[in-house]
Amino acid sequence: MSRVNAGYATAKDMLKLVKEVQSSVYDETGYCMEPEVRFVKPTGDVVPLDSDSLDVFGK
């Protein structure tokens, strides 16, 4: 499954969604999903998916 932000969601919104899906899957199945997500800044720099990533986007 892939998701592309085609609207007004912030990086913080997208990260929250990823974490909610991970939590829900774990609660339902016991399976810990490892994300293969890449946040890309307007400059083209790739930001790793972790809680500190949000600061890079200013959100």
C-alpha positions as CSV (number, residue, x, y, z in Angstrom):
1,M,0.0,0.0,0.0
2,S,1.2,3.5,-0.7
3,R,0.0,6.9,0.2
4,V,0.8,10.2,-1.4
5,N,-0.1,13.5,0.1
6,A,-2.2,15.1,-2.6
7,G,-3.7,17.8,-0.3
8,Y,-2.8,19.8,2.7
9,A,-1.5,17.2,5.1
10,T,1.7,18.0,6.9
11,A,4.7,15.7,7.3
12,K,3.5,15.5,10.9
13,D,0.1,14.3,9.8
14,M,1.5,11.6,7.6
15,L,3.9,10.4,10.3
16,K,1.0,10.2,12.7
17,L,-1.0,8.1,10.2
18,V,2.0,5.7,9.8
19,K,2.3,5.3,13.5
20,E,-1.4,4.7,14.0
21,V,-1.4,2.0,11.3
22,Q,1.6,0.3,12.9
23,S,0.0,0.4,16.3
24,S,-3.3,-0.9,15.0
25,V,-1.7,-3.8,13.1
26,Y,0.4,-4.7,16.2
27,D,-2.6,-4.6,18.5
28,E,-4.7,-6.8,16.1
29,T,-2.0,-9.3,15.0
30,G,1.1,-8.9,17.2
31,Y,3.1,-8.2,14.0
32,C,5.5,-5.3,14.2
33,M,5.5,-3.5,10.8
34,E,8.8,-1.9,9.7
35,P,8.1,1.2,7.5
36,E,9.8,1.7,4.2
37,V,8.8,5.3,4.1
38,R,11.0,8.1,2.9
39,F,10.1,11.7,3.6
40,V,11.7,14.0,1.0
41,K,12.1,17.7,1.7
42,P,11.6,20.2,-1.1
43,T,15.4,20.4,-1.4
44,G,15.5,16.7,-2.3
45,D,17.1,15.6,1.0
46,V,15.7,12.4,2.4
47,V,14.7,12.5,6.0
48,P,14.6,9.2,8.0
49,L,11.3,8.2,9.6
50,D,11.6,8.8,13.4
51,S,10.2,11.3,15.9
52,D,13.1,13.8,15.3
53,S,12.2,14.0,11.6
54,L,9.4,16.4,12.3
55,D,11.7,19.2,13.4
56,V,13.3,19.2,9.9
57,F,9.9,20.1,8.4
58,G,9.2,22.8,10.9
59,K,6.0,21.2,12.1
